[in-house]
Amino acid sequence: MSITYEEFKRLDMRVGVIVSAENLEGKSKIMKAIVDIGNEMRELVVGGAEYYKPKDMIGRKVIVLVNLEPKKIAGVVSYGMLLAADVNGKPYWLTVDDSVPIGSKIS
């Protein structure tokens, strides 16, 4: 399925850094993370908890889809989504060079 360039431009993707992460009680595949996207902190529910410990996530520079409709997952409202490559179910978080400032827009 194709989308138009105008539809693509509606996606608000930004560079962020994970400042905290914690396991969610009773959940083995998701965790909660707080991500700094430059002008605000966002709470996200993040997959991959069976592969990554919260301490492994802190400090990672990531790409965040910030204008995704909020969704309550496991009692936590997630205000965005980390972008990742999926390799046999394991997420590999998309990132940029360390010199790219937090909050930079992806276009």
Secondary structure, DSSP 8 states (H G I E B T S, - for coil): ----HHHHHT--EEEEEEEEEEE-TT-SSEEEEEEE-SSSEEEEEEE-TTT--HHHHTT-EEEEE-SS--EEETTEEE--EE-EEEETTEEEE----TTS-TT-EE-
